[in-house]
Amino acid sequence: MLWGLRPLEPKAAYGLAVDLLQRQIHSGLLLPQERLPAERQLSDKFGISRVTLREALRVLETNQYISVRRGAQGGAFVSDQDRLSQLARRRISRAPAASMRVVEYLVVNQTAAARFAARRRGPAELKKMREALALMRNADDAPRRKQAETLFLLAVADGAQNALLSRGVEDALAELFLPFETAPEAQSVAETVAVYQRLHDALDAENLDDVEGAMDVLNARLWGAIRRITRSAA
């Protein structure tokens, strides 16, 4: 029996490239004002022609995700922090309920992934978490903190040794496009780093109770952030 079939939605190759680059920007893996790789590198990575890649870059520039500069020092650059935050707020204001549903999906998947990672994580995943923690501590602005947090959560998801859970966390982080916080208090940043450190230590010790406790704190912070943003965007 066939069930749940939907009409196919054909998408041009440039559209797939647009989606992949947007996911990197949304999740914070690409930083504001970061220069993208050269066209040849990107087209080779995506397996598309340079003509197709240029069309993808044109769409991203039109949507204000990137700017393309000409000349010897030119290239494609991610938009600045203020522009990306503006895009994120606009996206949330248009569909606040959808953003809340993404948070629900992320919370469910990353909590489940952390529970499994408490038993299944290996040295490679713990190393990635420690590297992300180092980036978090050394980050001097909100975009770099967001990048480090994303890398940490992706490492936790990989530690679950479940491809579906890993994809769920990755997809949710890419879909949840939040604005960067402005001038957070040093104490707040330190407290956030401490929670991630607690989660790492609990995973290292295979302490499921502490893993769940740390995830509860991170999830509560996420819910608090999305509620503040949706209220301000209303």
Secondary structure, 3 states (H helix, E strand, C coil): CCCCCCCCCCCCHHHHHHHHHHHHHHHCCCCCCCECCCHHHHHHHHCCCHHHHHHHHHHHHHCCCEEEECCCCCEEEECCHHHHHHHHHHHHHHCHHHHHHHHHHHHHHHHHHHHHHHHHCCHHHHHHHHHHHHHHHHCCCHHHHHHHHHHHHHHHHHHCCCHHHHHHHHHHHHHCCCCCCCCCCHHHHHHHHHHHHHHHHHHHCCCHHHHHHHHHHHHHHHHHHHHHHHHHHC
